[in-house]
Amino acid sequence: CNIAGGIVDPPLIPRHPRLQVMAANTMRESVSRNNLVRAREAAKRFPELRALCGKFIANFEKRTDAPDPKFGYKKYKALLQRAVNRQLETIFVDLNDVEEFCKQEILEPDEEIADAKQIPRIQLQQSIEQWMSDIETNTSRYVRYFYEACDAELPERESGLSNVGSAKDVIMKWRERMAAAQSASGGVDGAAAAGAPVRLKNDFDIRFLPRNSRKSMKLREITASSVGSLVQLDCMVVRTTAVKPKVEVVTYHCEVCDAEIFMSVESDRYTPMKECPSQRCKDNKQSGKLRQNNRTSKFGKYQEMKVQEMSEHVPVGGVPRSITVVMAGDLTRSVLPGDAITLTGIYAPSTMPWFQQARTSGTKQEMHVDAH
C-alpha cells in the first residue's frame, strides 16, 4: 500500500474470470439492444423517405449542365429518357445531388408528403436530416426505392429509333395482351395478374456515386458495422474471371390455367417453383403444371474479381488482405489485373455453396463487395 502523503491505496484485487465473462456478455447485449433501437427508428422513416426518392427523381434540377431539349434542367428525367430509348444501361444517382436536395427540403419540407404519411412537419425534417446517413448505411434498400421511383417516372419511348420492335418489345406487347385477356375473362388474379416485375420491364440498373467529401477507406478498416453500407476503397486488381450469365427474373407458364408466373432471383441460387400460385388453380385445388420459359426470362451478366489492398496500406511484416468483388451489367470487362482503382460498392454477405461450407468448418457466408 502507498501511504505517502497520508493516502492509502486499496490493495489490488484480481478480477475473477467469471466476472470478466459476465461484463463482456452485458456489453454485448447492450450493443445489440442499441442496434435494435436504431434499426427500429430507421424503419419508421422508410415511408416518407421512399416518397422523397420519387420527388427527387421527378423534380431535381442541375443548372451546371446544358438543358435537355425535352426536360430542361431535370437531370434524372433526361437520364430516364435515354434509358427508355436503350441508349443508357446504368443511371448513376449522385449522392452530391441528394445532399443538395436534402438541404432544400429541410428549409421547405413538402406538406403533401407530411399529410400523406400523417406525420408532423418537424418529424419530416428530422427524417430528411437522416436521409444521407440511411442511404450510405442501408444502401441495398435505397437502390430498390430509387429503382421503383425511376419506374414510376418513366417517359414514353421516342419514335424513330432503330431498336424499336426488338424481341423484348414483342414479348412485352404479347405479355400485355395476355394479361388483358386473362383479366377480362376473370381467369387469373393475384400474383399472375399483378404484372411483370420492374426488373423484367426495364433494362437499366441503378447505382450510387459517392459524395466528394467521402474519403477512401483501407481494406483493414472495414468492420462488422460496414455490412450493408456503401464503402469506398483504394485497392489493386489481382485476378478477374470470365463474364458469366445470371438469371434475374424467371418466368413460368402453367399448362393447366394458362397463367404466366414470375419469380425474382436475388441470390446466386434459387429453388424452382413447383406449385402454381394463380387463383384458378387454388379454386380447383390443383397444384398446376409449371414449365419454365427461358425465352421470356431475364438474364444479366456478371464478373467476379479479386482485389488486394495497396502496398502502402500493409503494415511491416503483414500479409496483404484481399476481397472478392462482383461486377454486373456494363461494369464487366472494365478493369484488368494490375490496375490500381478506387472501388465503390456495397459490403454484403453471400451464402457459400454446401461443398465450400464443408471445407471451411461450418462457415456458411463470406463477405464480398457489390461494385457500383
N, C-alpha and C positions, 0 to 999 in steps of 0.2 A: 504494500500500500504506500501511496505517496502522501506523506504528512508534512511536506514543505509548505510553509505559509499557512498552516493550520487547516489545510484542505485534505480531507481523507477520501481517496478514490475507492469506490466499492470494488471488491475483488471481481475479476473476470470470471463469468460463469459460462462455460461452454454450452452452446445450444444443442439440444438433443436432435438427432437426425429426423425423428418423427415430427418434431415441431417445424423443421425446415420444409418437410414434405407438405404439412398442413398449410403453411404460409404460401407455398407455391401453388397449391390447389385453390386456395382462396383468391390469390391474384389472378389465376387463370379463369376462374368463374366470374370475377369482376370484369375482366376484359371481354369475355363472351357476352355478359349482360349489357355492357356498354355498346358493343357492336350490334346487338339485337335492337336496342333502343334507337340507335342511329338508322338502322335499316327500316324500322317502322316509320320513323319520321320522314325518311326519303320516299317511302311508298305513299305517304299521304300527299306528297307533292306531284305525283305522277299525272293525275288528270289535268291540272292546269298547265303543267309543262308540256304535256302532249299537245294541247291546243296551241301553245306558243310555238311549237315546232311548225305547225301548219301556217300560222301567221307569218313566221319568219320566211318560209319558202315562198309564200304568196306576195309579200309586201316589201321585203328587204331591197333597198336600192343602194347601188355602189356608184358614186359620182366620179370616180377616178378613170373609169374606162369609157370608151366611146359608146354612145347609146345604141341599143338594138333597134332595128327598124320597126319591129312589131311591139316590143315590150318596154322600150326605152331603157331606163337605168335599173330595171328589175333584173338583177343578176341571175338569180336561180330560175326564174321563169324562162329566160333566154336559154339557159343550160338545159332545161327540160325540153324546150322545143328542139334543140339539137339531138337530145337523147331519143325523142319520139321519132325524129327523122332518121334515126340509126346512124348518126354522124358522131356520136359520143358514147363510149362504153361505160364511163365512170363519172359520176357527179361528185366532186370534192366539195364538202362543206367546210369552209374555212372558219376555224374557231375564233379568229380575229374578228370576222363579221358577226359571229354570235355574241362576242363580248361587246362590240359596238351596239348591237341590237338590244342587249341587256341594259346598257346604260340609258338608252332612250326609253325603254319600257319601265324602268324604275322611276323615272321622273314622271311619266304619264302612263300609269297602268291601264290596261284595256278593261273598261267597265263591262263590256259584253262577256268577256271570259269570266270575270268575277261573278256576274249574275248567273251565267250558265252553270258554273260549278258551285254556286251558292256558298261563296266564301267572301269574307270581308276584303276590302282593298289592301289593308296593311298585310294580310296574310299572302296575298298575291305578290306584293312587293318582296316579302321575305323569301318566297319561293323563287322569284327571279334572281335574287341575290345568290341563291344556292345552285342556280342552273348550271353555270360553268363547272362548278365542282362536281355536280352529279354527272355531267357528260364525261368528264375525264376519269371518274372513278367507276362508272357503270356504263361503259361505252356500248356494249352489245345491245342493251335495251334501247338506247337512243339511236343507234343505227336503224333499228326496226321502226322507231317513231318517225324518223326523218324519211324513211322509205315509204311509209304509209302516207305521210304528208305530201311527198312528191307524187305518189299515185293519185291522190285526190286532186292535185293541181295540174294534171297532165293536159296540155293543149291538144288540139286536133293536129293530125299529121298534115304537112303541107303537100299539095298536089304537084304532080310533075316530077316526082323523084324516081330515080332508076330502080330503087329497091322495093317499090310498091308492087304488090302482087306476088311476093315471095311465098315460100312454103309455110312460113309462120303465119302470114296473113290469111292464107287459105284455111289453115287449121283453126285459127281463131274465129273466122266467119262461120265455118262449119259448126264449131262448138256453140256459138251464139244461136244459130238456127236450131240446133238440137235442144239447147236449154229452153228456148222459147216454145218449141213444140211440146216438150215434156211438161213444162209449167202449164201450158194451155190445156193439156189432156188430164192434168192432175195426177200424173203417174209417179212423179218424183218430187220430193221436197227434202228439207233438211240439208245435210252436207252436200248432197249431189246437186241440188238446185241452187245452192248459195253462190255459185260462180267459181271461176278458176282463181287460185291463189295469185296474189300480186306478183310473186316471183315468176309465175308462169306467163303472166300477161306482159311483163316488162323485160327488156333486155339489158338494162343498165344496173350498175351497182352504186352503193353509197359508201363513201369513205370520208374520213376526217383529216384535215390538215391542222397540225398543232399550232398553238399560239407562238408568236415571235418571242415572247418573253419566257417561254418554257426552255429550260436548259436540258441538254442531253445527259442521260444517266450512264453510269458504268454498269456493266453486266453484274458486278458483285453487289451493287446497291439495290437490286431487285429483291424484295422480301415478300412474305405472305400477304402483306397489306396491298401489294400491287396487283393481286389477282383480279381480273376483270377490268383493269384500268388501262388507259391509253398511255403507253410508255414510249420513250424516245431514247435510242441507244446509238452510241458510236461503236461500230464493230467492223469486222472484216469477213468477207465471204470465203468459206473454206471449201464447200462442196455443194453442188446443185444436182438435182435429179432430173429425169426426163419429165416432160409435161404429160399429165395423165388426165383422163376424163373423170368426172364426178357427177353423179346424179343429184339434182336439186329438187325436182318435183316428179313423183312417179304417178302415172295415170293408169287406172284400171277400167275395164269395161265389163259390166255384169251381163252375162248372156241370158239371165233369167228376166230381169226387169229393164234391160237396155239402158242402164244408167252409167254415167261416167263418174268415177270416183277419183279424188285427188289426195295424195299424201305427200306432205313436205318432208324433206330429209335434211336434218340439221347437222348430223354427225357423219362419220366415215362409214358406218354400217347401219343397216336398218332391217327390221323384220317385215317381210311382205304381209300384206293383209290377206286374211282368209275368209272373212265374212263381209257381205255387202251391207253397208250402213243405210241404204235407202229405205224410205218408209214403206214402199210396196213390198219388199222382201220381209220387213218386220211384220207387216199386217198379215202376210201369208205364212208367217212363221217359218221362213226359209232362210238359209244362210247364203243363198245365191251361188253363182259360179263366176269368180273373178278371173279375168285374163289380163295380164299386164301388157300394155301397149307402149312399146318403146318409141314408136314414131311420133306419138303425141306427148311424150315425156320431155322434160327439160334437162339437158346436161350442160355442165360447165367444165372448165379446165382449171387445173391447179398444178402447182410445182412446189416441191419442198427444197429448202436449202439449209445448210448448217453454217452458222455464223460463230465467230470467235471474238473474244474481247481483244482490244488493241494491246499491243506490246507494252505501251507506256502505262497501261492500267494494271498490269500484272505486278504484284509485289516481288521483291527479290527472293528468289528461291521458290516462287509459286508456280503452279501449273495453270495455263490459260483455260478459262471456262468457256463453254460453248452451249448453244441452244438451237433447237430446230425452229425454223420459220416457214410458215405456209403462205404462199402467194397464189392468188386466184385472179381469173379474168385477164385483163390487159397488163397486169403486173408480171405475168410469166415471161420468161426469157428477157428480163430487163437488166439482170446482173450476171456477172461471170465470176468464177473463182479467182480470188486475189483482189477483188475490188474492195476498197475501203468506203463504207457507206454510213449514212445516218438513217437508221431504221425507225419507223413509227408503226406501231401496231398494238393489238390488244393482247395482253399477257393472260393466257387462259389455259385450263387443263384439257387434256384429251384422254379418252379411255383407251388403254392399251389392249391389243388382242390377247386372247387367252393363252396362246403359246408364249408370248413375251411375259405375261404375268407369272407363269411358272418359272421362268428363268430369273426373275427379279425378286424372288422370295415374297410373293404376295402383293407387290406394288401394283395397283390397278390403274393408276393415272400417271401421266407425265406432262410437264409444262411445255408450252410452245408459244410462239408469237404469231398472231394472225395479222399479216402485214397490211398496212393501209397506205 
